[in-house]
Amino acid sequence: MWSYFSKDPFANFQYEFQDEINFSGKSLWSLHKGIHKTTKETVSIFSVELKNLSSYDKDDMKKCFKNFKILRHPNVLAYVDGIETEDKLCVVTEEVLPLIEFSKTHSLKEDEIFWGVHQISNSLHFLNSTCTFIHNNVSRYSIFVTIGGDWKLGGFEYLTKPNETCKQKLHDLQVYEPQIKNYQSKPIFTVDAWGLACVIWEIYNNSLFKHKDLQSTKNIPQIFLSMFRSLLSGRSSPWESISEIKSSSSILSRPFVKANLQLEEAQIMEPEQKRHLFIYMGENIENFPVHFCLYKLLPVVIDAFSNAKLGASALTPLLKIGKLIDVADDYERRIAPCVVKLFSSPDRATRMNLLKNVDCYVEYLKPSAVNSEVYPHVVHGFMDTNPLVREQTVKSMLMFAPKLSSRLLNDDLMKHLARMQSRDDQPGIRTNTTVCIGKLAGYIKPDIRQKALPSACAAAMRDPFPLARIAGINAMMANLKYFTIRDTGTKCLSYISMLTVDNEKSVRDEAFKAINVLLNRLQDASNNPSTIEELEKEVNKTIRSTSNRALLSTFTGWVMSSWVSKPTASEKKSETAVKVENEKPDSNTPSNENFSPPSKERKNSSSENTQAWEDFDGEPFNSIEKVGNSLDKNNVETAWDDDFDEESLKDIEEVRQSFTKNDEWGNLDAQSIDSSISTSSSTNFFKEFSMETSKKPAVTNKMILGEHKKSDFTINDYIVKDSVFNESKTNFTDFTNNDKSNADSWGNWGDTSDQISAERLKQIRKEKRDKHNAELRQKRMNKAL
């Protein structure tokens, strides 16, 4: 408070002096690094003690102080603040380093030197032509470089008008006096042109000590050689010389120079032009210096996020620049707010870009921001009609989950994953969902995990897609430490044993290997009961770390990309491909006709432990490049209806009960089918097993998240028939013949009437869904009226 009444002007000075930069002998100013006391903004502070100077020098320094204030140009050192007393002068500018000091810590490339010389030429053109001043002090000590790499002209101690005489310079600066006869009578730019020529020579050589050293030009590149000679002779101004270089060479097409030219005009560009600018920046960031990206390009990119139309195009350069930031605090302060803001964008391309690059920024997002601002927007991707968006949303959960609250992770997220695994029409997405659940198991509460994990793995093992069944096996084996010994025998072993007679050899191989591990675990516990406690020590534990480094390191272990092209032969028999109206085939979509599930060869040993399952790395597929809308509006709406399956199963039971009343297809009823399946013949056994492994039953959320027994579904749940389903015997015969032609070498996998019944099951569910949606729409209309 008392500082306001103090007579000392520096008591209210808002900047704090820090380290001094070596500048002695080159200027009357001393240079310090500085920082604002409130905002912590870094600056440079030029100061001079007037009491140590002669009266003549005092007047010159006060005049220089005034010039700092009045000279305003993009390539002139920017004045921020200052203070003047009888004994001391202080000038606060943007944070800079003298060119001679900057070149010691940075290796200047030819493009950077050209752009710096171009900027100094602009500033000299401003002084000589617009202001009719002669600088008289162009050297590496009066040229300053900002943290973004821009060259700025300072050192106005010797600034004069053309008719004024320049005072005598310091001894170290006298070498830059022009050796041109009667140069006072030459054009106004002659002195400054000579000084710029000396700067070019010193950049490619050592410090200049003698004028005759300027005759050695062997180190100067050809692109600067003609300009150097013109400046020394005084034949042309710096601006004219740099213009000749631009017109006679292709340097303007170089990425760094082109980027700087476009950034100078960014403020007056139209939105479409800015969008192309950011696209160009994103493609060429690897060619730019790091300090240029962090301190010059990044502020422009961040400013673009205030415009909703430019945010998406600026995301790519933003994420690439973010990788160059070493300090986590800087990332959280500068990058993270922009990323969080973009999650609210309705643009699908922006969301996809965010999801694909989630590993670049998720470590720097605070858990509070993830829970309140990011997750509510990301979760919409589960309902997206584009399979590629749904796939990336599932994969991104591996990155977000460690930072989610307990409620969102154990309740909301698991509900979404259960729906994706049971209802999504894309087999690859169902497989990735199983992988995601398996990798997140350690973060789930033990009581929820003991119900959700076995059910999720069991559901995956019933999936008609072979790799989904393999993913179910691997998810269970990778998390075997979370199963009790009792669950190992009653759940794990029973679920996996069904796959030993799977119609895909790769699935059978994985099942046999898993069974060997399970039997070894059970036998060890049986032989030595004291080890049970050690085997079950992880059952009730939860990973509490908010870091996802472990998940990042194992993400490529057994994840696969979604597969949306033609189904395999086994899928044709058990799953009807989703057809989209007016969908045009894409020539870039890969063919899957000759697809065979990859299987990695392992040593067939009964002593193989669970580590082998954590290291599974099946051959990945190529991700989809172009995906059409695969779900209609009704499917999206009803995908989140929790009561649908229970109601539909009631209707299915009614149809099943009426099955015996209607005898269009002969004297075949549900009871006779059940009795035929229960016989001991191996053929009928395979019929029943085929129905369970190749058909995807209607599974409710309660079945996914709760205990699920094999006896919950019988053959009666698959056999449906009523008078609406009119199929001719000719079509039925064709279907049977086609199915038999695709039969596997293992034998007949089921009666074709079962497949027709499964088709009818889907049709009834669709009719029920349409009816349900119509009732909802009617209720909403009535409520609105």
C-alpha positions in Angstrom: 0.0 0.0 0.0 2.7 2.4 1.0 4.4 1.9 -2.4 1.7 4.2 -3.9 2.9 7.1 -1.8 6.6 6.4 -2.5 8.7 8.8 -4.5 10.6 6.0 -6.2 9.0 5.3 -9.6 10.5 1.8 -9.7 8.4 0.8 -6.6 5.4 0.5 -8.9 7.3 -1.1 -11.8 5.4 -4.2 -12.8 8.3 -6.2 -14.1 11.0 -8.1 -12.2 14.6 -8.3 -13.4 16.1 -11.8 -13.9 19.3 -13.1 -15.5 21.5 -10.7 -17.4 22.4 -11.5 -21.0 26.0 -10.9 -22.1 25.7 -7.6 -24.0 28.6 -5.5 -22.6 30.9 -3.6 -25.0 28.3 -3.8 -27.9 25.8 -1.3 -26.6 25.2 1.3 -23.8 22.2 -0.7 -22.8 22.4 -3.7 -20.5 20.0 -6.6 -21.3 18.1 -8.7 -18.8 15.4 -11.4 -18.9 12.3 -10.2 -17.1 8.9 -11.4 -16.0 5.6 -9.7 -15.2 4.9 -9.8 -11.5 1.2 -10.6 -12.0 0.7 -12.4 -15.3 4.2 -14.1 -15.3 4.7 -13.1 -18.9 8.3 -13.3 -20.0 9.9 -10.2 -21.4 13.2 -8.6 -22.1 14.3 -5.4 -20.2 16.9 -2.9 -21.6 18.3 -0.6 -18.9 21.0 2.0 -18.6 22.4 3.9 -15.7 22.5 7.6 -16.7 24.7 8.7 -13.8 27.7 6.9 -15.4 27.3 8.7 -18.8 28.4 12.0 -20.1 25.7 14.7 -20.6 26.1 14.1 -24.4 25.4 10.4 -24.0 22.5 11.0 -21.6 20.7 13.1 -24.3 21.3 10.4 -26.9 20.0 7.6 -24.6 16.9 9.6 -23.8 16.4 10.2 -27.5 16.8 6.4 -28.1 14.2 5.8 -25.4 11.8 8.0 -27.3 12.5 6.2 -30.6 11.6 2.9 -28.9 8.2 4.3 -28.2 7.4 5.9 -31.6 8.8 3.4 -34.0 6.1 0.8 -34.6 6.6 -1.9 -37.3 6.2 -5.7 -37.4 9.9 -6.1 -37.9 11.0 -3.5 -35.3 11.6 -4.5 -31.7 8.2 -4.1 -30.0 8.0 -1.6 -27.1 5.8 -3.0 -24.2 6.5 -0.7 -21.2 9.2 1.6 -19.9 10.2 3.9 -17.1 12.3 7.0 -17.2 14.0 8.7 -14.2 16.9 11.1 -13.8 19.3 8.3 -13.0 18.0 5.3 -15.0 16.1 4.3 -18.1 14.3 1.0 -18.6 12.6 -0.3 -21.8 10.5 -3.4 -21.7 10.1 -5.3 -25.0 8.9 -8.7 -26.1 11.2 -11.6 -25.1 14.2 -11.6 -27.5 17.9 -12.6 -27.8 20.6 -10.8 -29.7 21.2 -12.6 -33.1 24.8 -13.4 -32.0 23.6 -15.2 -28.9 20.7 -16.9 -30.7 23.0 -18.4 -33.4 25.1 -20.0 -30.6 22.2 -22.2 -29.4 20.4 -22.7 -32.7 21.7 -24.0 -36.0 20.3 -21.6 -38.6 19.2 -23.2 -41.9 19.3 -21.4 -45.2 15.5 -20.9 -45.2 15.6 -19.3 -41.7 18.5 -17.0 -42.7 16.7 -15.9 -45.9 13.5 -15.1 -43.9 15.4 -13.2 -41.3 17.3 -11.1 -43.8 13.9 -10.6 -45.5 12.5 -9.2 -42.3 15.4 -6.9 -41.6 15.2 -5.6 -45.2 11.6 -4.7 -44.5 12.5 -2.8 -41.3 15.3 -0.9 -43.0 12.9 -0.1 -45.9 10.5 1.3 -43.3 13.2 3.4 -41.6 15.0 4.7 -44.8 12.0 5.3 -47.1 9.0 5.9 -44.8 10.6 7.6 -41.8 13.7 8.9 -43.6 16.0 7.7 -40.9 19.5 6.1 -41.1 20.0 3.4 -38.6 23.8 3.6 -38.6 24.1 0.5 -36.3 23.0 -2.6 -38.3 24.9 -5.6 -36.8 24.4 -8.9 -35.1 24.2 -6.9 -31.8 21.3 -4.7 -33.0 19.3 -7.5 -34.6 17.2 -9.5 -32.1 15.4 -12.8 -32.5 12.1 -13.6 -30.8 11.3 -17.0 -29.2 9.3 -17.7 -32.4 12.3 -17.1 -34.7 11.3 -13.7 -36.1 14.2 -11.2 -36.6 13.5 -7.7 -35.2 15.6 -4.5 -35.6 16.7 -2.6 -32.4 19.7 -0.7 -31.3 18.5 2.8 -32.1 21.3 4.6 -30.2 22.8 6.0 -33.4 19.6 6.8 -35.3 20.0 10.0 -37.3 18.4 12.0 -40.1 20.2 12.2 -43.5 21.5 15.7 -42.8 22.8 14.9 -39.2 26.2 13.6 -38.2 26.4 10.3 -36.4 28.2 10.3 -33.1 31.3 8.1 -32.6 30.4 4.5 -32.1 31.8 2.1 -29.5 35.1 0.5 -30.3 33.6 -3.0 -31.0 31.2 -1.4 -33.5 33.6 0.7 -35.6 34.4 -2.3 -37.8 30.9 -1.9 -39.3 31.6 1.6 -40.6 31.2 1.5 -44.4 34.4 1.7 -46.5 32.8 3.7 -49.3 34.2 7.0 -50.3 31.9 10.0 -49.7 29.2 7.6 -48.5 27.4 10.6 -46.9 26.6 11.8 -50.4 25.3 8.4 -51.4 21.7 7.3 -51.2 20.2 7.1 -47.7 20.3 3.3 -47.6 24.1 3.0 -48.3 25.2 2.8 -44.6 22.6 0.4 -43.6 23.1 -1.8 -46.7 26.8 -2.1 -45.8 25.8 -3.2 -42.2 23.4 -5.8 -43.5 26.2 -7.2 -45.8 28.4 -7.5 -42.8 25.7 -9.5 -41.0 25.4 -11.9 -43.9 29.1 -12.4 -43.9 29.3 -13.0 -40.2 26.5 -15.6 -40.2 28.5 -17.8 -42.5 31.9 -17.0 -41.1 33.4 -15.9 -37.8 33.2 -12.4 -36.3 34.4 -9.6 -38.5 37.7 -8.0 -37.4 39.0 -6.4 -40.6 37.4 -4.9 -43.6 39.5 -6.9 -46.0 38.0 -10.1 -44.6 34.8 -9.2 -46.5 36.6 -10.1 -49.7 36.5 -13.8 -48.8 33.1 -15.0 -50.0 33.7 -18.8 -50.4 31.4 -19.7 -47.5 28.5 -17.5 -48.6 25.8 -19.5 -50.5 25.1 -18.7 -54.1 21.7 -17.5 -53.3 23.1 -14.7 -51.2 26.2 -13.9 -53.1 24.8 -11.4 -55.6 22.9 -9.7 -52.8 26.0 -9.5 -50.6 28.0 -7.8 -53.4 25.3 -5.3 -54.2 24.9 -4.3 -50.6 28.7 -3.8 -50.2 28.9 -1.6 -53.2 25.8 0.4 -52.4 24.3 -0.3 -55.8 20.9 -1.3 -54.4 19.0 -1.1 -51.2 18.4 -4.1 -49.0 14.7 -4.2 -50.1 15.6 -4.2 -53.8 18.3 -6.9 -53.2 15.9 -9.2 -51.4 13.3 -8.7 -54.1 15.8 -9.8 -56.7 16.4 -13.0 -54.8 12.6 -13.7 -54.5 12.1 -13.1 -58.3 15.2 -15.0 -59.5 15.0 -18.2 -57.3 12.5 -20.7 -56.1 13.0 -20.0 -52.4 9.4 -18.7 -52.0 8.1 -22.2 -52.7 10.0 -23.7 -49.8 7.7 -24.8 -47.0 9.2 -22.6 -44.2 9.3 -19.4 -46.3 5.8 -20.1 -47.8 4.4 -20.7 -44.3 5.7 -17.4 -43.0 4.4 -15.5 -46.0 1.0 -16.9 -45.4 1.1 -16.3 -41.7 1.7 -12.6 -42.3 -1.6 -12.5 -44.2 -3.5 -14.8 -41.9 -5.4 -11.9 -40.2 -7.0 -10.8 -43.4 -7.7 -14.2 -44.9 -11.1 -15.6 -45.6 -12.2 -18.6 -43.5 -11.7 -20.9 -46.5 -8.2 -19.6 -47.1 -7.4 -20.1 -43.4 -8.6 -23.7 -43.6 -6.3 -24.4 -46.5 -3.5 -22.7 -44.6 -3.9 -25.0 -41.6 -4.1 -28.1 -43.8 -0.8 -27.0 -45.4 0.8 -26.4 -42.0 -0.3 -29.8 -40.7 1.3 -31.5 -43.7 4.6 -29.7 -43.4 5.2 -29.3 -39.6 8.0 -31.8 -39.7 9.9 -29.3 -42.0 9.7 -26.4 -39.5 11.9 -25.5 -36.6 10.6 -26.4 -33.2 10.7 -22.9 -31.8 8.7 -21.7 -34.8 6.0 -24.3 -34.2 5.7 -23.7 -30.5 5.8 -19.9 -30.3 4.7 -18.6 -33.7 2.5 -21.2 -35.3 0.8 -22.5 -32.2 -0.8 -19.1 -31.1 -2.3 -18.8 -34.6 -3.7 -22.3 -34.4 -5.1 -21.8 -31.0 -6.8 -18.5 -32.1 -8.5 -20.5 -34.9 -10.5 -22.4 -32.3 -12.6 -19.3 -31.6 -14.0 -19.9 -35.0 -16.2 -23.0 -35.1 -15.6 -23.5 -38.8 -11.8 -23.5 -38.5 -11.4 -25.7 -35.4 -11.5 -29.0 -37.3 -8.9 -28.0 -39.8 -6.6 -26.7 -37.1 -6.8 -29.9 -35.1 -4.1 -31.8 -37.0 -1.4 -29.1 -36.6 -2.5 -28.6 -33.0 -1.9 -32.3 -32.1 1.4 -32.4 -34.0 2.7 -29.3 -32.3 1.5 -30.8 -29.0 4.0 -33.7 -29.4 6.8 -31.1 -29.4 5.9 -29.8 -26.0 8.1 -31.3 -23.3 6.5 -29.6 -20.2 3.2 -31.1 -19.1 2.1 -27.8 -17.6 2.5 -26.0 -20.9 0.4 -28.7 -22.6 -2.4 -28.5 -20.1 -2.4 -24.7 -20.2 -2.2 -24.3 -24.0 -3.3 -27.4 -25.8 -5.8 -29.2 -23.5 -8.5 -26.5 -23.4 -8.6 -26.4 -27.3 -9.0 -30.2 -27.4 -11.7 -30.2 -24.8 -13.6 -27.5 -26.7 -13.5 -29.5 -29.9 -15.3 -32.5 -28.4 -18.5 -30.5 -28.5 -18.2 -30.1 -32.3 -21.0 -31.8 -34.2 -18.6 -32.4 -37.2 -18.0 -36.1 -37.6 -14.6 -35.7 -39.2 -13.5 -33.7 -36.2 -14.7 -36.3 -33.8 -13.0 -39.0 -35.8 -9.7 -37.1 -35.8 -10.0 -36.6 -32.0 -10.6 -40.3 -31.4 -7.8 -41.5 -33.7 -5.3 -39.3 -31.9 -6.6 -39.7 -28.4 -3.2 -41.1 -27.2 -1.6 -37.8 -28.1 -3.4 -35.7 -25.5 -5.3 -37.9 -23.0 -2.4 -38.0 -20.6 -2.6 -34.2 -20.2 -6.4 -34.0 -19.6 -7.5 -33.7 -16.0 -10.0 -36.3 -14.8 -12.5 -33.6 -14.0 -12.5 -32.4 -17.5 -12.8 -35.9 -18.9 -15.8 -36.7 -16.8 -17.7 -33.4 -17.3 -16.7 -32.1 -20.7 -15.2 -35.0 -22.8 -17.0 -38.2 -21.9 -20.6 -36.9 -22.4 -19.7 -36.1 -26.0 -17.6 -39.1 -26.7 -20.3 -41.5 -25.6 -22.5 -40.4 -28.5 -20.2 -42.3 -30.8 -21.7 -45.5 -29.6 -24.9 -44.6 -31.3 -23.4 -43.2 -34.5 -24.6 -44.7 -37.8 -21.1 -44.8 -39.2 -19.3 -48.1 -38.1 -15.9 -46.4 -38.3 -17.0 -43.9 -35.6 -18.4 -46.6 -33.4 -15.2 -48.6 -33.8 -13.0 -45.7 -32.8 -15.3 -44.8 -29.9 -14.8 -48.3 -28.5 -11.0 -48.2 -28.9 -10.8 -44.7 -27.3 -12.4 -46.0 -24.1 -9.1 -47.7 -23.3 -7.6 -44.3 -23.0 -10.4 -42.5 -21.2 -11.4 -45.2 -18.8 -8.6 -44.8 -16.2 -9.7 -41.2 -15.7 -13.5 -41.8 -15.5 -15.3 -41.7 -12.2 -16.5 -44.9 -10.6 -20.1 -44.3 -11.6 -19.3 -43.6 -15.3 -16.9 -46.5 -15.6 -18.8 -49.3 -13.7 -22.3 -48.3 -14.7 -22.6 -46.1 -17.8 -19.7 -47.4 -19.8 -20.3 -51.1 -19.1 -23.9 -50.6 -20.2 -22.8 -49.2 -23.5 -20.2 -51.9 -24.1 -22.7 -54.6 -23.3 -25.1 -53.1 -25.9 -22.3 -52.9 -28.5 -21.2 -56.4 -28.0 -24.7 -57.9 -28.2 -26.4 -55.6 -30.8 -23.9 -54.1 -33.2 -24.2 -55.5 -36.8 -20.4 -55.3 -37.5 -18.5 -58.4 -36.4 -15.2 -56.4 -36.1 -16.8 -53.9 -33.7 -18.2 -56.7 -31.6 -14.7 -58.2 -31.5 -13.1 -54.9 -30.5 -15.7 -54.5 -27.7 -14.8 -57.8 -26.3 -11.1 -56.8 -26.4 -12.0 -53.5 -24.7 -13.9 -55.2 -21.9 -11.0 -57.6 -21.4 -8.4 -54.8 -21.1 -10.5 -52.7 -18.8 -11.3 -55.6 -16.4 -8.7 -54.4 -13.9 -10.3 -51.0 -13.5 -13.8 -52.4 -12.9 -15.2 -52.9 -9.3 -14.7 -56.5 -8.2 -18.4 -57.2 -7.5 -19.4 -55.9 -11.0 -16.4 -57.5 -12.7 -17.3 -61.0 -11.3 -20.6 -60.8 -13.1 -19.8 -58.7 -16.2 -16.5 -60.3 -17.3 -17.7 -64.0 -17.5 -20.9 -63.0 -19.2 -19.2 -60.8 -21.7 -16.7 -63.5 -22.6 -19.4 -66.1 -22.8 -21.4 -63.8 -25.2 -18.3 -63.4 -27.3 -17.8 -67.1 -27.5 -21.3 -67.5 -28.9 -20.7 -64.8 -31.6 -20.9 -66.1 -35.2 -17.7 -64.3 -36.1 -14.7 -66.6 -35.6 -12.3 -63.9 -34.4 -14.9 -62.6 -31.9 -15.0 -66.1 -30.4 -11.1 -66.1 -30.3 -11.3 -62.6 -28.6 -13.6 -64.0 -26.0 -11.2 -66.8 -25.2 -8.2 -64.4 -25.0 -10.2 -61.9 -22.8 -11.0 -64.6 -20.3 -7.5 -66.0 -20.2 -5.8 -62.6 -20.0 -7.9 -61.9 -16.9 -7.7 -65.3 -15.3 -6.3 -63.8 -12.2 -9.7 -62.2 -11.5 -11.5 -65.5 -11.5 -11.8 -67.6 -8.3 -10.9 -71.3 -8.5 -14.5 -72.2 -8.4 -15.4 -69.9 -11.3 -12.5 -71.3 -13.2 -14.0 -74.7 -13.1 -17.7 -73.8 -13.3 -17.6 -70.9 -15.7 -14.4 -70.6 -17.6 -13.9 -74.3 -18.3 -17.6 -74.8 -19.3 -17.7 -71.9 -21.6 -14.5 -72.6 -23.4 -15.1 -76.4 -23.7 -18.0 -75.7 -26.0 -15.6 -74.2 -28.5 -13.5 -77.4 -28.8 -16.0 -78.6 -31.5 -16.2 -75.2 -33.2 -16.5 -75.2 -37.0 -13.3 -73.0 -37.3 -10.0 -74.8 -36.6 -8.3 -71.6 -35.3 -11.1 -71.3 -32.7 -10.7 -74.9 -31.7 -6.9 -74.5 -31.4 -7.2 -71.6 -29.0 -9.9 -73.4 -27.0 -7.7 -76.5 -26.5 -4.7 -74.3 -25.4 -6.9 -72.4 -23.0 -8.3 -75.6 -21.5 -4.8 -76.9 -20.8 -4.0 -73.7 -18.9 -7.3 -73.9 -16.9 -6.8 -77.6 -16.1 -3.2 -76.9 -14.9 -4.6 -74.1 -12.6 -7.3 -76.3 -11.2 -4.9 -79.2 -10.7 -2.4 -77.0 -8.9 -5.1 -75.8 -6.6 -6.3 -79.3 -6.0 -2.8 -80.7 -5.3 -1.9 -77.9 -3.0 -4.9 -76.1 -1.5 -2.6 -73.7 0.3 -1.9 -72.0 -3.0 -5.5 -71.0 -3.6 -5.1 -67.8 -1.6 -2.1 -66.8 -3.7 -4.0 -67.7 -7.0 -7.0 -65.6 -5.9 -5.1 -62.6 -4.5 -6.1 -60.3 -7.4 -9.8 -61.3 -7.4 -10.9 -58.4 -5.2 -8.3 -55.8 -6.3 -8.9 -52.9 -8.6 -6.3 -50.8 -10.5 -6.6 -47.2 -9.1 -4.1 -45.5 -11.3 -5.3 -42.6 -13.5 -2.5 -43.3 -16.0 -3.2 -45.3 -19.1 0.4 -46.1 -20.0 -0.1 -49.8 -19.3 -3.2 -49.9 -21.6 -1.3 -48.0 -24.3 1.6 -50.4 -24.2 -0.7 -53.5 -24.6 -3.3 -52.0 -26.9 -1.8 -53.7 -30.0 -1.7 -57.1 -28.3 -4.9 -58.6 -29.4 -7.1 -55.8 -30.9 -8.3 -56.1 -34.5 -9.8 -53.6 -36.9 -13.4 -53.8 -37.9 -14.4 -55.9 -40.9 -17.4 -54.6 -42.9 -17.0 -56.3 -46.2 -18.4 -59.6 -47.4 -18.9 -62.2 -44.6 -17.1 -65.5 -44.4 -18.6 -68.8 -45.4 -19.4 -69.6 -41.8 -21.0 -66.2 -41.3 -23.2 -66.7 -44.4 -24.8 -69.7 -42.7 -25.4 -68.0 -39.4 -25.6 -64.3 -39.8 -27.5 -62.3 -42.4 -25.5 -59.4 -43.7 -26.9 -55.9 -43.1 -28.2 -54.3 -46.2 -28.4 -50.6 -46.6 -30.8 -49.1 -49.1 -29.3 -47.3 -52.0 -25.8 -48.3 -50.9 -23.2 -48.3 -53.7 -20.4 -50.8 -53.6 -17.0 -49.3 -52.9 -14.1 -50.6 -55.0 -11.7 -49.9 -52.2 -13.5 -52.2 -49.8 -11.3 -55.3 -49.3 -12.7 -58.7 -50.2 -13.3 -61.3 -47.6 -14.2 -64.2 -49.8 -11.0 -66.2 -49.1 -10.7 -64.9 -45.5 -9.3 -67.3 -42.9 -8.8 -66.2 -39.3 -5.2 -65.7 -38.4 -3.7 -67.9 -35.8 -0.3 -67.5 -34.3 1.6 -70.7 -33.9 2.6 -71.5 -30.3 4.3 -74.4 -28.7 1.8 -77.1 -27.9 2.7 -77.7 -24.3 0.5 -78.3 -21.3 2.7 -76.2 -19.1 1.9 -73.0 -21.0 0.9 -70.3 -18.5 -1.5 -67.3 -18.7 1.3 -65.0 -19.9 0.9 -66.5 -23.4 -2.6 -65.0 -23.5 -1.5 -61.5 -22.6 1.1 -61.7 -25.5 -1.4 -62.7 -28.1 -0.9 -60.6 -31.2 -3.0 -62.0 -34.0 -2.5 -60.6 -37.5 -4.5 -57.3 -37.6 -6.8 -56.4 -40.5 -6.7 -53.1 -42.3 -9.1 -50.6 -40.9 -12.1 -49.5 -43.0 -11.4 -46.5 -45.2 -14.9 -45.8 -46.4 -18.0 -46.8 -44.5 -21.6 -46.0 -45.3 -24.5 -45.7 -42.9 -25.2 -49.2 -41.8 -28.1 -48.5 -39.3 -31.3 -46.8 -40.0 -32.9 -44.2 -37.7 -35.1 -46.8 -36.0 -32.2 -49.0 -35.1 -30.4 -46.1 -33.5 -33.4 -45.1 -31.4 -34.2 -48.6 -30.2 -30.6 -49.6 -29.6 -31.0 -47.9 -26.2 -34.4 -49.4 -25.3 -33.7 -51.6 -22.2 -37.2 -53.1 -22.3 -37.2 -54.3 -25.9 -35.7 -57.7 -25.5 -37.9 -58.8 -22.7 -41.1 -57.8 -24.5 -39.9 -59.4 -27.8 -39.2 -62.6 -26.0 -42.7 -62.7 -24.7 -44.0 -62.3 -28.3 -41.7 -65.0 -29.5 -43.0 -67.4 -26.8 -46.5 -66.7 -28.0 -45.6 -67.5 -31.6 -43.8 -70.6 -30.4 -46.9 -71.8 -28.6 -49.0 -71.2 -31.7 -46.5 -73.2 -33.7 -48.3 -76.5 -33.2 -51.6 -75.0 -34.3 -50.4 -74.0 -37.7 -49.1 -77.0 -39.7 -48.2 -75.4 -43.1 -44.8 -77.2 -43.2 -45.9 -80.6 -42.1 -46.5 -82.4 -38.8 -43.5 -80.9 -37.0 -43.9 -79.3 -33.6 -41.6 -77.9 -31.0 -41.8 -80.9 -28.7 -40.7 -83.3 -31.4 -37.8 -81.0 -32.3 -36.7 -80.9 -28.6 -36.9 -84.6 -28.3 -34.9 -85.1 -31.5 -32.2 -82.8 -30.3 -31.9 -84.6 -27.0 -30.9 -87.9 -28.7 -27.4 -89.3 -28.2 -26.3 -89.3 -31.8 -23.3 -87.3 -32.7 -25.0 -85.7 -35.6 -27.8 -84.3 -33.5 -25.3 -83.1 -31.0 -23.5 -81.0 -33.6 -26.9 -79.7 -34.7 -27.6 -78.3 -31.2 -24.0 -77.0 -30.8 -24.1 -75.3 -34.3 -27.3 -73.5 -33.2 -25.5 -72.1 -30.1 -22.2 -71.2 -31.8 -23.3 -70.0 -35.2 -26.5 -68.1 -34.1 -26.5 -64.9 -32.1 -29.4 -65.1 -29.7 -31.4 -62.1 -28.5 -29.5 -61.3 -25.3 -30.7 -58.7 -22.8 -28.6 -56.4 -20.7 -29.5 -58.5 -17.7 -28.1 -61.6 -19.4 -24.9 -59.8 -20.4 -24.2 -58.2 -17.0 -25.6 -61.1 -14.9 -25.2 -64.8 -14.5 -25.9 -66.6 -17.7 -26.4 -70.4 -17.9 -26.4 -72.5 -21.0 -29.8 -73.8 -20.0 -31.3 -70.3 -20.3 -31.7 -70.9 -24.1 -33.2 -74.0 -25.6 -34.0 -74.9 -29.2 -37.5 -73.6 -28.6 -36.1 -70.1 -28.4 -34.9 -70.4 -32.0 -37.9 -72.1 -33.6 -40.6 -69.6 -34.5 -43.4 -69.8 -37.0 -46.7 -68.2 -37.8 -48.9 -67.6 -40.8 -47.3 -64.3 -41.8 -44.1 -66.0 -42.8 -45.0 -67.5 -46.2 -42.1 -69.1 -47.9 -42.5 -71.5 -50.9 -41.1 -75.0 -50.9 -39.0 -74.0 -53.9 -37.2 -71.2 -52.0 -36.8 -73.4 -49.0 -35.2 -76.1 -51.2 -32.8 -73.6 -52.8 -31.8 -72.3 -49.4 -31.2 -75.9 -48.2 -29.0 -76.7 -51.2 -27.0 -73.5 -50.8 -26.4 -74.2 -47.2 -25.3 -77.8 -47.9 -22.9 -76.6 -50.5 -21.2 -74.4 -47.9 -21.0 -77.1 -45.2 -17.8 -77.6 -43.5 -15.8 -80.8 -43.6 -16.8 -81.5 -40.0 -20.3 -82.6 -41.2 -23.8 -81.3 -41.3 -24.1 -78.5 -38.7 -27.9 -78.2 -38.4 -31.2 -78.4 -40.2 -32.0 -75.6 -42.6 -35.3 -75.2 -40.9 -33.4 -73.9 -37.9 -31.9 -71.2 -40.1 -35.2 -70.2 -41.5 -36.6 -70.0 -38.0 -33.7 -67.7 -36.9 -34.5 -65.5 -39.9 -38.1 -65.4 -38.7 -36.9 -64.5 -35.2 -35.1 -61.4 -36.6 -38.2 -60.4 -38.6 -40.5 -60.6 -35.6 -38.0 -58.5 -33.6 -38.0 -55.9 -36.3 -41.8 -55.8 -36.4 -41.9 -55.4 -32.7 -39.3 -52.6 -32.9 -41.3 -50.8 -35.6 -44.4 -51.1 -33.5 -42.7 -49.8 -30.4 -41.2 -46.8 -32.3 -44.6 -45.9 -33.7 -46.1 -45.9 -30.3 -43.3 -43.7 -29.0 -43.7 -41.2 -31.8 -47.5 -41.1 -31.2 -46.9 -40.4 -27.5 -44.5 -37.6 -28.3 -46.9 -36.1 -30.8 -49.8 -36.3 -28.3 -47.6 -34.7 -25.6 -46.5 -31.9 -28.0 -50.1 -31.2 -28.9 
